[in-house]
Amino acid sequence: MIVQPKIKGFVCITAHPEGCAENVREQIAYVKGKGAISGGCRSALIIGASTGYGLASRITAAFGCGAATVGVFFERPGDSVKKRPGSAGWYNTAEFDKQAKASGLYHVGINGDAFGKDVKEQAIEAIKKSPLGKVDLIIYSLASPRRTDPETGEVYKSVLKTVGAPRTDKSLDTDKSEVVEVTVPAADEREIFETVKTMGGEDWELWIKALDKAGVIADGCASVAYSYIGPEHTYPIYRNGTIGLAKNNLEEASERIDSLMKLHRGKAFVSINKALVTQASSAIPVVPLYISILYKVMKRKGIHEGCIEQIQRLFSTQLYNGNFADFDEKGRVRIDDLELRPDVQKEVFEIWPQVCTANLNELTDYAGYKAEFLRLFGFSLPSVDYSKDVEI
């Protein structure tokens, strides 16, 4: 069938198989073009491996380090009877599998609920069957709106809200391409609790404990979870909001996990990454407008990075190549350093009060934002002919 983008709010409900495949091939080519990463991981588990930073991590581990990879994800295949394309992550993973097989790399994909015990058990079995029989890199890159507690069966749901008082600010209505004013309501105690239970560090810790108990953590293993801080302007909605409290919990968990990893002569830490267009970030009020301005400034300065550039830099300058992680005062690695450079932030917030619907395309890289959003789902790639029939 011919597949075109169908956007509802901040989600594209279609994905293009060939576009997603091309996106994966481009990322692989970038990693290969940077050369082999010396002393890299030999066997990696990526939890949340099908899109964004997780996909970039799996690609960098496999094609930068030559590692065996086990990827965990929750994606939907296409349905030719209902003429419904699969999810972008499904097609991303299909292409990754194809390229990994062609390169002779061990690869196993597990499609299921990463919060569940059965998926953890499947991952452990796949690791045991890998060439190393253990993992020396564990990436935790989940961003789910809900989580079922594996012990109690209780379902928790996350919310994007402030804590304490509502916040009114500029934002971007991407459906109408308009700068608007939005008010983000304050969360109640239950909503805060559920958001932390869903997006905090509890499940990361459960994964590490399960892997440790199964004896599949190799000596020197590193475990990394991804997070974001951003500029002070967005703190009320993000860093000091419900999601930020969950990220604080993630950082607290990293300290406990690090203690466990030290028993294997390894380490665990949180990597603070740059603001990027992802399926998660597009849902956060204020952030799409901030990203549109940020892209304009960083591209003009020649320091813009996407997911694959960020993760290849993390691997090559912080994890491997004979380098040691450069931690901040809270034990985090900061690859958001270019985003938060004073000159970058100064220009972004000189533009912020000026931007309106009339000058949106002039003062921001909204066109780039839209193109990057569509690329997440396999659209807007110049090399792909979207008028052709594709097998879904």
C-alpha positions as CSV (number, residue, x, y, z in Angstrom):
1,M,0.0,0.0,0.0
2,I,1.0,3.7,-0.3
3,V,1.8,5.0,3.2
4,Q,1.4,8.7,4.0
5,P,1.8,10.4,7.4
6,K,-1.3,10.7,9.5
7,I,-0.8,12.9,12.5
8,K,-3.0,13.2,15.6
9,G,-1.8,15.7,18.1
10,F,1.8,14.9,19.0
11,V,1.7,11.3,17.5
12,C,2.0,10.1,13.9
13,I,-0.2,7.0,13.7
14,T,1.4,5.7,10.5
15,A,5.0,4.7,9.8
16,H,6.8,4.1,6.5
17,P,8.7,0.8,6.3
18,E,11.3,1.9,3.8
19,G,11.7,5.4,5.4
20,C,12.4,3.8,8.8
21,A,14.8,1.4,7.2
22,E,16.7,4.2,5.5
23,N,16.8,6.1,8.7
24,V,18.5,3.1,10.4
25,R,20.9,2.7,7.5
26,E,21.9,6.3,7.8
27,Q,22.6,6.0,11.5
28,I,24.7,2.8,10.9
29,A,26.7,4.7,8.2
30,Y,27.4,7.5,10.6
31,V,28.7,5.2,13.3
32,K,30.8,3.3,10.8
33,G,32.1,6.5,9.4
34,K,33.4,7.5,12.8
35,G,35.6,4.4,12.9
36,A,35.7,1.5,15.3
37,I,35.5,2.3,19.0
38,S,38.4,0.7,20.8
39,G,37.9,-1.2,24.1
40,G,34.1,-1.1,23.4
41,C,31.4,-3.4,24.8
42,R,31.3,-6.9,23.5
43,S,27.8,-7.8,24.5
44,A,25.0,-5.2,25.2
45,L,21.5,-5.3,26.5
46,I,19.4,-2.3,25.5
47,I,16.1,-1.9,27.3
48,G,14.0,0.3,25.0
49,A,15.9,-0.4,21.9
50,S,13.6,0.4,19.0
51,T,13.5,4.3,18.7
52,G,15.4,7.4,19.8
53,Y,18.4,7.1,22.1
54,G,17.8,3.4,22.7
55,L,18.0,2.6,19.0
56,A,21.1,4.8,18.6
57,S,22.7,2.9,21.5
58,R,22.0,-0.5,19.9
59,I,23.4,0.8,16.6
60,T,26.5,2.2,18.2
61,A,27.1,-0.9,20.3
62,A,26.7,-3.2,17.3
63,F,28.3,-1.2,14.5
64,G,30.8,0.9,16.5
65,C,31.9,-1.7,18.9
66,G,31.1,-5.0,17.1
67,A,29.0,-6.1,20.0
68,A,26.4,-8.8,20.3
69,T,23.1,-7.1,21.2
70,V,19.8,-8.0,22.9
71,G,17.2,-5.4,22.4
72,V,13.9,-5.1,24.3
73,F,11.0,-3.1,22.9
74,F,7.2,-3.1,22.7
75,E,6.2,-2.5,19.1
76,R,3.3,-3.3,16.7
77,P,3.7,-5.2,13.4
78,G,1.8,-4.1,10.3
79,D,-1.6,-5.6,9.4
80,S,-2.1,-6.1,5.7
81,V,-5.7,-7.2,6.1
82,K,-6.7,-4.0,8.0
83,K,-4.2,-2.0,5.8
84,R,-2.6,-0.7,9.0
85,P,1.2,-0.1,9.0
86,G,3.3,-1.3,11.9
87,S,4.9,1.1,14.4
88,A,8.1,2.9,13.5
89,G,10.0,0.9,16.1
90,W,8.9,-2.3,14.5
91,Y,10.4,-1.3,11.1
92,N,13.5,0.2,12.7
93,T,14.1,-3.2,14.4
94,A,13.5,-5.1,11.3
95,E,16.1,-3.2,9.4
96,F,18.6,-3.4,12.4
97,D,18.1,-7.2,12.3
98,K,18.8,-7.3,8.6
99,Q,22.0,-5.2,8.9
100,A,23.2,-7.0,12.0
101,K,22.7,-10.4,10.3
102,A,24.6,-9.2,7.1
103,S,27.5,-8.2,9.4
104,G,27.5,-11.5,11.2
105,L,26.5,-9.9,14.6
106,Y,24.6,-11.8,17.2
107,H,21.3,-10.1,17.7
108,V,18.1,-10.9,19.5
109,G,15.0,-8.8,19.7
110,I,12.3,-9.3,22.4
111,N,9.0,-7.7,21.8
112,G,7.0,-7.3,25.0
113,D,6.4,-5.4,28.2
114,A,9.9,-4.6,29.5
115,F,8.3,-4.1,33.0
116,G,7.2,-7.7,33.1
117,K,9.1,-10.6,34.7
118,D,8.7,-12.8,31.6
119,V,10.5,-10.4,29.3
120,K,13.4,-10.1,31.8
121,E,13.6,-13.9,31.8
122,Q,13.6,-14.0,27.9
123,A,16.4,-11.4,27.9
124,I,18.5,-13.4,30.3
125,E,18.1,-16.6,28.2
126,A,19.1,-14.6,25.1
127,I,22.2,-13.2,26.9
128,K,23.2,-16.7,28.0
129,K,23.1,-17.9,24.4
130,S,25.2,-15.0,23.2
131,P,28.9,-15.5,22.4
132,L,30.0,-13.9,25.7
133,G,27.2,-15.5,27.7
134,K,27.0,-12.3,29.7
135,V,26.6,-8.5,29.1
136,D,29.2,-5.8,29.7
137,L,26.9,-2.9,28.8
138,I,23.3,-2.4,30.0
139,I,21.4,0.6,28.6
140,Y,18.1,1.6,30.2
141,S,16.1,3.8,27.8
142,L,12.4,3.4,28.5
143,A,9.8,6.2,28.2
144,S,6.4,4.6,28.8
145,P,3.2,6.3,29.8
146,R,2.1,3.4,31.9
147,R,3.7,0.5,33.9
148,T,2.3,-2.6,35.4
149,D,3.9,-3.5,38.7
150,P,5.4,-7.0,38.2
151,E,4.8,-7.9,41.9
152,T,1.3,-6.5,42.5
153,G,-0.2,-6.2,39.0
154,E,-1.2,-2.6,39.8
155,V,-1.1,-0.3,36.8
156,Y,0.5,3.1,37.2
157,K,0.1,6.0,34.7
158,S,2.5,9.0,34.3
159,V,1.3,12.6,33.8
160,L,3.0,15.7,32.4
161,K,2.1,18.2,35.1
162,T,3.7,20.8,37.4
163,V,4.2,20.3,41.1
164,G,2.8,22.9,43.5
165,A,1.2,25.5,41.2
166,P,0.1,25.6,37.6
167,R,2.4,27.1,35.0
168,T,1.3,29.3,32.0
169,D,3.8,29.8,29.2
170,K,4.3,29.9,25.5
171,S,4.1,26.7,23.6
172,L,3.7,25.4,20.0
173,D,0.5,24.0,18.6
174,T,2.1,21.7,16.0
175,D,-1.3,20.8,14.5
176,K,-2.0,24.4,13.6
177,S,1.7,25.7,13.4
178,E,0.8,28.4,15.9
179,V,2.5,29.9,18.9
180,V,0.0,29.6,21.7
181,E,-0.2,30.1,25.5
182,V,-0.8,27.0,27.5
183,T,-1.4,26.4,31.2
184,V,0.0,23.2,32.7
185,P,-2.0,22.1,35.7
186,A,-0.5,21.0,39.0
187,A,-0.5,17.3,39.9
188,D,-2.0,15.8,43.0
189,E,0.0,13.5,45.3
190,R,-1.4,10.3,43.6
191,E,-0.4,11.6,40.1
192,I,3.1,12.4,41.4
193,F,3.4,8.9,43.0
194,E,2.3,7.1,39.9
195,T,4.6,9.1,37.6
196,V,7.6,8.3,39.7
197,K,6.6,4.6,39.8
198,T,6.2,4.6,36.0
199,M,9.2,6.7,34.9
200,G,11.6,6.5,37.9
201,G,14.4,4.1,38.6
202,E,12.5,1.2,40.2
203,D,12.3,-0.9,37.0
204,W,16.0,-0.2,36.1
205,E,16.9,-1.5,39.5
206,L,14.7,-4.6,39.1
207,W,16.5,-5.3,35.8
208,I,19.9,-5.1,37.3
209,K,19.0,-7.3,40.3
210,A,17.5,-9.9,37.9
211,L,20.6,-9.9,35.7
212,D,22.8,-10.1,38.7
213,K,20.9,-13.0,40.2
214,A,21.1,-14.9,36.9
215,G,24.9,-14.4,36.8
216,V,24.9,-12.7,33.4
217,I,26.7,-9.4,34.3
218,A,30.3,-9.5,33.1
219,D,33.2,-8.0,35.0
220,G,33.6,-4.3,34.2
221,C,30.0,-3.9,33.0
222,A,28.6,-0.4,32.7
223,S,24.9,0.4,33.0
224,V,23.6,3.7,31.8
225,A,20.2,5.3,32.0
226,Y,19.2,8.4,30.0
227,S,17.7,11.6,31.3
228,Y,17.3,15.3,30.6
229,I,17.5,18.5,32.6
230,G,17.2,21.4,30.1
231,P,17.2,25.2,30.8
232,E,15.9,26.8,33.9
233,H,13.0,28.3,31.9
234,T,11.5,24.8,31.5
235,Y,12.1,23.7,35.1
236,P,8.5,24.3,36.3
237,I,7.1,22.0,33.6
238,Y,9.9,19.5,33.3
239,R,12.7,19.3,35.9
240,N,10.6,20.5,38.8
241,G,7.4,18.9,37.5
242,T,6.2,15.3,37.7
243,I,8.6,14.0,35.1
244,G,11.5,15.7,36.8
245,L,10.7,14.1,40.1
246,A,10.7,10.7,38.3
247,K,14.1,11.6,36.9
248,N,15.3,12.5,40.4
249,N,14.2,9.0,41.5
250,L,16.1,7.5,38.5
251,E,19.3,9.3,39.7
252,E,18.8,8.0,43.2
253,A,18.4,4.5,41.9
254,S,21.7,4.9,39.9
255,E,23.6,5.3,43.2
256,R,22.2,2.0,44.5
257,I,22.8,0.3,41.2
258,D,26.3,1.6,41.0
259,S,27.1,0.0,44.4
260,L,25.8,-3.4,43.0
261,M,27.8,-2.9,39.7
262,K,31.0,-2.3,41.7
263,L,30.8,-5.9,42.9
264,H,31.4,-6.7,39.2
265,R,34.1,-4.0,39.0
266,G,31.7,-2.0,36.9
267,K,29.7,1.2,37.3
268,A,26.2,2.7,36.8
269,F,25.3,6.3,36.0
270,V,22.8,8.6,34.4
271,S,23.7,10.4,31.2
272,I,22.0,13.8,30.8
273,N,21.3,14.2,27.1
274,K,20.4,17.0,24.8
275,A,16.9,18.2,23.9
276,L,15.8,16.4,20.7
277,V,12.7,15.7,18.8
278,T,11.5,12.4,20.1
279,Q,8.1,10.8,20.5
280,A,8.4,11.6,24.2
281,S,9.6,15.2,23.9
282,S,6.9,16.2,21.4
283,A,4.3,15.6,24.1
284,I,5.7,18.0,26.6
285,P,4.2,21.5,26.6
286,V,6.7,24.4,25.9
287,V,9.4,22.0,24.9
288,P,8.6,21.8,21.1
289,L,8.9,25.6,20.9
290,Y,12.2,25.6,22.9
291,I,13.6,22.8,20.6
292,S,12.6,24.8,17.5
293,I,14.6,27.8,18.7
294,L,17.4,25.7,20.0
295,Y,17.9,23.9,16.7
296,K,18.1,27.3,14.9
297,V,20.8,28.5,17.2
298,M,22.8,25.2,17.4
299,K,22.7,24.6,13.6
300,R,23.9,28.2,13.0
301,K,26.8,27.6,15.3
302,G,27.6,24.2,13.7
303,I,27.1,22.2,17.0
304,H,23.8,20.5,16.5
305,E,23.6,16.8,17.2
306,G,20.8,14.2,16.8
307,C,20.4,11.0,18.7
308,I,23.1,9.0,16.9
309,E,25.7,11.8,17.2
310,Q,25.0,12.2,20.9
311,I,25.3,8.5,21.6
312,Q,28.3,7.9,19.4
313,R,30.0,10.7,21.4
314,L,28.9,9.2,24.7
315,F,30.4,5.8,23.7
316,S,33.6,7.2,22.1
317,T,34.5,10.0,24.7
318,Q,32.9,8.8,28.0
319,L,32.7,5.0,28.0
320,Y,35.4,3.7,25.7
321,N,38.5,4.6,23.5
322,G,40.6,4.6,26.7
323,N,38.5,7.4,28.2
324,F,37.0,7.8,31.6
325,A,33.5,9.2,32.3
326,D,33.6,12.9,33.1
327,F,31.1,13.1,36.0
328,D,29.5,16.3,37.3
329,E,29.1,17.0,41.0
330,K,26.1,14.6,41.2
331,G,27.8,11.8,39.4
332,R,26.1,12.3,36.1
333,V,27.7,12.4,32.6
334,R,26.7,15.6,30.7
335,I,26.4,15.3,27.0
336,D,24.0,18.2,27.1
337,D,27.1,20.4,27.4
338,L,26.7,22.0,24.0
339,E,23.0,22.7,24.5
340,L,23.6,24.4,27.8
341,R,26.6,26.5,26.7
342,P,26.0,30.0,27.9
343,D,26.3,31.5,24.4
344,V,23.7,29.1,23.1
345,Q,21.2,29.7,26.0
346,K,21.7,33.5,25.7
347,E,20.6,33.5,22.1
348,V,17.7,31.1,22.6
349,F,16.2,33.2,25.3
350,E,16.8,36.4,23.4
351,I,14.6,34.9,20.7
352,W,12.0,33.4,23.1
353,P,10.1,36.6,24.0
354,Q,10.1,37.8,20.4
355,V,8.7,34.6,18.7
356,C,5.0,34.5,17.7
357,T,3.0,32.8,15.0
358,A,3.8,35.4,12.4
359,N,7.6,35.1,12.7
360,L,7.8,31.4,13.8
361,N,9.5,30.3,10.6
362,E,11.9,33.2,10.6
363,L,13.1,33.1,14.2
364,T,13.0,29.3,14.8
365,D,13.9,26.1,12.9
366,Y,10.3,25.0,13.0
367,A,10.7,23.5,9.5
368,G,13.6,21.4,10.9
369,Y,11.5,20.4,13.9
370,K,8.6,19.2,11.7
371,A,11.0,17.3,9.4
372,E,12.7,15.7,12.3
373,F,9.4,14.7,13.8
374,L,8.3,13.1,10.5
375,R,11.7,11.3,10.3
376,L,10.9,9.5,13.5
377,F,8.2,7.7,11.6
378,G,10.1,7.1,8.3
379,F,8.8,10.2,6.5
380,S,10.6,13.3,5.1
381,L,13.7,11.5,3.9
382,P,14.8,12.9,0.5
383,S,16.0,9.5,-0.7
384,V,12.6,7.7,-0.3
385,D,9.9,7.8,-2.9
386,Y,6.7,8.0,-0.9
387,S,4.5,7.6,-4.0
388,K,5.5,3.9,-4.3
389,D,3.6,0.9,-3.0
390,V,5.4,-0.7,0.0
391,E,5.0,-3.9,1.8
392,I,3.8,-3.2,5.3
